[in-house]
């Protein structure tokens, strides 16, 4: 198997990110899965996948800037290995409802800040 180790990150200067994407100075493409069961993936790690390239476009605009786009269908997750991350996960487990989880996280952070003042 050929090892590529391609960093897919783009600097914010190259694209306009949404507020949700901002973690550091680099933006990465995302991978979204819908299904009946949780995948049980570690927070961060290395994944080997089987994929199929569906569409590919490469162009150069009038200013000489190059643009590349590729649509990939992920067909199978072959293996996953977790890594330790510098990013801290929330200290409590929350329900799947995103709104409830965000509300609970804000309350937890506010409680922690109030207890630090006293």
N, C-alpha and C positions, 0 to 999 in steps of 0.2 A: 504494500500500500504506500502510495506517495504521500510524504508529509509536506504540507504547504505552509502552515503557520502564518496565514494571512490575517493581519489586523484589519478589521472592517471599519474601524473608527474613523470618523471625519471630524475635523475641527469645526467649531461653531462658525468660523469665518466662511466655511464652504457651504453652509446650509442654514436655514432658519429653523431652529428647534422650538418645540413647544416647551412651556414651563415644566411639564412633567418629565421631559427627557433630560433636564439639566442635573447632572451629578458632579461633573468635573468639566474639563475643557474639551472633552471628546464625546461625540454622539455615535451610538451604534445602532444597526438595524435590529428590529425586534422579531421574535418568533412567538406566535400565539397558538395555543391549543385549546380546543373545546372538546369535551368528552363526558362520559358518564362517571369516570373514576379519576381520582387524583393521581398524578404521576409519581409523587413521592421523591421529587428531585431535591438535592441539596440546594442551599441558597445560592451558591456559586460553585462552578467547577468546570470540568472538561467533559465534552460530550462527543461521542462518535455517532454519526447518523448515516442513514442511507437516504439519498435524495434523488430528485429528477429535476433537471433544469427545464423550465417550461417556456420561458421567454427571455430574450437578451437583446439589449439595445446599447449601442455605443455611438456617440456623436461628438463633434467639436463645433462649438458655436462661433459666431463671427469674431469674438474677442480672443479666440484660440483656447478657451477653457474647455476641458474635456469632461464629458458626462457619461456615466455608465449605469445601466439598470439591468437587474437580473431577477426574474421571479423563479423561486425554487420551491418545489413541493417536497416537504420532509415526509418520507414514506415509513421510516422506522428509526427508533432510537436504539442503537446497538449496544452502547455502554455509556456509563456515567461515572465520573470520579469526582467526589467533592473536594473543595479546597477551603482552607481557612480564609476568611474575608475580613478586611479592615472595617467593612460596613456593619454596623451594629443592627441586628434584627430586633423587633419589638420584644420586650421582656415577657409579654403575656400572649396567649393564644386567643384569637378573636374569631367571630363567626365569619362565614363566607360573604355575608352581606357587606359590600365595600363601604357603604355609608356608615353603618354601625361600627365597623372596624376603625374608620377614620375618627369618628366621634369618640370612641373609647380611647384611642391613642392620644387625642388632644387632651381629654380629661386626665389621663395618666401623666402626661407631661406637665400639665398645669398643677396637678397635685404635688409632683416632685419639686416644681419651682417654688410653690407655697411653703413646703416643708423645709426647703433650703433657707428661706428668709427667717425662720424662727429658730 
